[in-house]
Amino acid sequence: MLRFTSLSPLIVLFRMTQNTSIPVNYSMMPPMDDLNKYSHLLQVIEEMGRDIKPTYANNKNAAERLKKNIHTARILVRECVSELERVMKA
């Protein structure tokens, strides 16, 4: 199972730069606001995990929360990926 930590964005950045042979330095690290986006994404994913089982049991409230969280997660993933691409170009 994959575990996310507060250092995960930096690990992803390091792995991506390893593949493209770009050295990692402190200026390439995402600003704190972007780390907050990432931690918010992790929080939304955690909430989604709690709603999956009740959704299978036909709980309509859980299904609606899951839909809302999926929508929110998609937006956050898009923002995190665009920020990572911006950092990679810098």
GROMACS elastic network, one bead per residue, 0.5 to 0.9 nm:
[ bonds ]
;  ai    aj funct       b0    kb
    4     7     6  0.79998   500
    4     8     6  0.60856   500
    4    42     6  0.75682   500
    5     8     6  0.53241   500
    5     9     6  0.86084   500
    5    39     6  0.89006   500
    6     9     6  0.74532   500
    6    10     6  0.86644   500
    6    35     6  0.81805   500
    6    38     6  0.86094   500
    6    39     6  0.72128   500
    7    10     6  0.54645   500
    7    11     6  0.63622   500
    7    12     6  0.88442   500
    8    12     6  0.61206   500
    8    13     6  0.84949   500
    8    38     6  0.88873   500
    9    12     6  0.51218   500
    9    13     6  0.61011   500
    9    14     6  0.85370   500
    9    29     6  0.87272   500
    9    30     6  0.81180   500
    9    35     6  0.73917   500
    9    38     6  0.74047   500
    9    84     6  0.88104   500
   10    14     6  0.60120   500
   10    15     6  0.85412   500
   10    29     6  0.69312   500
   10    30     6  0.80470   500
   11    15     6  0.60936   500
   11    16     6  0.85140   500
   12    15     6  0.51319   500
   12    16     6  0.60906   500
   12    17     6  0.85199   500
   13    16     6  0.51827   500
   13    17     6  0.61259   500
   13    18     6  0.85121   500
   13    24     6  0.80121   500
   13    28     6  0.86215   500
   13    29     6  0.78965   500
   13    84     6  0.74018   500
   13    87     6  0.88639   500
   13    88     6  0.81891   500
   14    17     6  0.51323   500
   14    18     6  0.60197   500
   14    19     6  0.87630   500
   14    23     6  0.84153   500
   14    24     6  0.64719   500
   15    19     6  0.64473   500
   15    20     6  0.88505   500
   16    19     6  0.53381   500
   16    20     6  0.65354   500
   16    21     6  0.85663   500
   16    22     6  0.86005   500
   16    88     6  0.86346   500
   17    20     6  0.50415   500
   17    21     6  0.56265   500
   17    23     6  0.65205   500
   17    24     6  0.67690   500
   17    88     6  0.78266   500
   18    21     6  0.50286   500
   18    22     6  0.65655   500
   18    23     6  0.75474   500
   18    24     6  0.85157   500
   19    22     6  0.80182   500
   20    23     6  0.88997   500
   22    88     6  0.86120   500
   24    27     6  0.82889   500
   24    28     6  0.65039   500
   24    29     6  0.80427   500
   25    28     6  0.56069   500
   25    29     6  0.71544   500
   26    29     6  0.53720   500
   26    30     6  0.88401   500
   27    30     6  0.81307   500
   27    87     6  0.89490   500
   27    90     6  0.88550   500
   28    31     6  0.89549   500
   28    87     6  0.58761   500
   28    88     6  0.73802   500
   28    90     6  0.71930   500
   29    87     6  0.74759   500
   30    33     6  0.79989   500
   30    34     6  0.59904   500
   30    35     6  0.67653   500
   30    83     6  0.77759   500
   30    84     6  0.76703   500
   30    87     6  0.70521   500
   31    34     6  0.54892   500
   31    35     6  0.66183   500
   31    36     6  0.89109   500
   32    36     6  0.62209   500
   32    37     6  0.87293   500
   33    36     6  0.50070   500
   33    37     6  0.64594   500
   33    38     6  0.88006   500
   34    38     6  0.62884   500
   34    39     6  0.86373   500
   34    79     6  0.86626   500
   34    80     6  0.71322   500
   34    83     6  0.75011   500
   35    39     6  0.61335   500
   35    40     6  0.84535   500
   35    80     6  0.88717   500
   36    39     6  0.50252   500
   36    40     6  0.59868   500
   36    41     6  0.84757   500
   37    40     6  0.50020   500
   37    41     6  0.61499   500
   37    42     6  0.87014   500
   37    76     6  0.67316   500
   37    77     6  0.88800   500
   37    79     6  0.80164   500
   37    80     6  0.70769   500
   38    42     6  0.63233   500
   38    43     6  0.86674   500
   38    76     6  0.75701   500
   38    77     6  0.82125   500
   38    80     6  0.67388   500
   39    43     6  0.62006   500
   39    44     6  0.86765   500
   40    44     6  0.62244   500
   40    45     6  0.86472   500
   40    73     6  0.88657   500
   40    76     6  0.80158   500
   41    44     6  0.50977   500
   41    45     6  0.62089   500
   41    46     6  0.86023   500
   41    72     6  0.82129   500
   41    73     6  0.60050   500
   41    76     6  0.60231   500
   41    77     6  0.72432   500
   41    80     6  0.89130   500
   42    45     6  0.50962   500
   42    46     6  0.61803   500
   42    47     6  0.86996   500
   42    73     6  0.87687   500
   43    46     6  0.50639   500
   43    47     6  0.62980   500
   43    48     6  0.86748   500
   44    47     6  0.50532   500
   44    48     6  0.61818   500
   44    49     6  0.87293   500
   44    69     6  0.61563   500
   44    70     6  0.82313   500
   44    72     6  0.75887   500
   44    73     6  0.64596   500
   45    49     6  0.63530   500
   45    50     6  0.89509   500
   45    69     6  0.76431   500
   45    70     6  0.82717   500
   45    73     6  0.71336   500
   46    49     6  0.51721   500
   46    50     6  0.67519   500
   47    50     6  0.52655   500
   47    51     6  0.66605   500
   47    65     6  0.88200   500
   47    66     6  0.81783   500
   47    69     6  0.76483   500
   48    51     6  0.51998   500
   48    52     6  0.64441   500
   48    65     6  0.78750   500
   48    66     6  0.56788   500
   48    67     6  0.88877   500
   48    69     6  0.63429   500
   48    70     6  0.75341   500
   49    52     6  0.55360   500
   49    53     6  0.79218   500
   49    66     6  0.87101   500
   50    53     6  0.69167   500
   50    54     6  0.78678   500
   50    62     6  0.87244   500
   51    54     6  0.55863   500
   51    55     6  0.61032   500
   51    56     6  0.88748   500
   51    59     6  0.89958   500
   51    62     6  0.52893   500
   51    63     6  0.70983   500
   51    65     6  0.72744   500
   51    66     6  0.60667   500
   52    55     6  0.51279   500
   52    56     6  0.64938   500
   52    57     6  0.89379   500
   52    62     6  0.75755   500
   52    63     6  0.78270   500
   52    66     6  0.73048   500
   53    56     6  0.52184   500
   53    57     6  0.66058   500
   53    62     6  0.87619   500
   54    58     6  0.65814   500
   54    59     6  0.54543   500
   54    60     6  0.85392   500
   54    61     6  0.88403   500
   54    62     6  0.60872   500
   54    63     6  0.77614   500
   55    58     6  0.50814   500
   55    59     6  0.51070   500
   55    60     6  0.69269   500
   55    61     6  0.81931   500
   55    62     6  0.55061   500
   55    63     6  0.50699   500
   55    64     6  0.88131   500
   55    66     6  0.80057   500
   56    59     6  0.73525   500
   56    63     6  0.85455   500
   57    60     6  0.89770   500
   58    61     6  0.89019   500
   58    62     6  0.82800   500
   58    63     6  0.76263   500
   59    62     6  0.54369   500
   59    63     6  0.62892   500
   59    64     6  0.88453   500
   60    64     6  0.61976   500
   60    65     6  0.86283   500
   61    64     6  0.51748   500
   61    65     6  0.62287   500
   61    66     6  0.85448   500
   62    65     6  0.50478   500
   62    66     6  0.60110   500
   62    67     6  0.86041   500
   63    66     6  0.50025   500
   63    67     6  0.62270   500
   63    68     6  0.86664   500
   64    67     6  0.50895   500
   64    68     6  0.62224   500
   64    69     6  0.85613   500
   65    68     6  0.50642   500
   65    69     6  0.60290   500
   65    70     6  0.85055   500
   66    69     6  0.50461   500
   66    70     6  0.60289   500
   66    71     6  0.85745   500
   67    70     6  0.51284   500
   67    71     6  0.62816   500
   67    72     6  0.86765   500
   68    71     6  0.51895   500
   68    72     6  0.62384   500
   68    73     6  0.86009   500
   69    73     6  0.59072   500
   69    74     6  0.84821   500
   70    73     6  0.50320   500
   70    74     6  0.61424   500
   70    75     6  0.87207   500
   71    74     6  0.52682   500
   71    75     6  0.65239   500
   71    76     6  0.88364   500
   72    75     6  0.52664   500
   72    76     6  0.62730   500
   72    77     6  0.86500   500
   73    76     6  0.50243   500
   73    77     6  0.59637   500
   73    78     6  0.84618   500
   74    77     6  0.51547   500
   74    78     6  0.61705   500
   74    79     6  0.86769   500
   75    78     6  0.51655   500
   75    79     6  0.62993   500
   75    80     6  0.87044   500
   76    79     6  0.50367   500
   76    80     6  0.60719   500
   76    81     6  0.85258   500
   77    80     6  0.50647   500
   77    81     6  0.60361   500
   77    82     6  0.84930   500
   78    81     6  0.52495   500
   78    82     6  0.61487   500
   78    83     6  0.85765   500
   79    82     6  0.52046   500
   79    83     6  0.61147   500
   79    84     6  0.85816   500
   80    83     6  0.51097   500
   80    84     6  0.61268   500
   80    85     6  0.86322   500
   81    84     6  0.50184   500
   81    85     6  0.61517   500
   81    86     6  0.85480   500
   82    85     6  0.50525   500
   82    86     6  0.61242   500
   82    87     6  0.86229   500
   83    87     6  0.61652   500
   83    88     6  0.85630   500
   84    87     6  0.50604   500
   84    88     6  0.61097   500
   84    89     6  0.87267   500
   85    88     6  0.50124   500
   85    89     6  0.63396   500
   85    90     6  0.88348   500
   86    89     6  0.53049   500
   86    90     6  0.65155   500
   87    90     6  0.52116   500
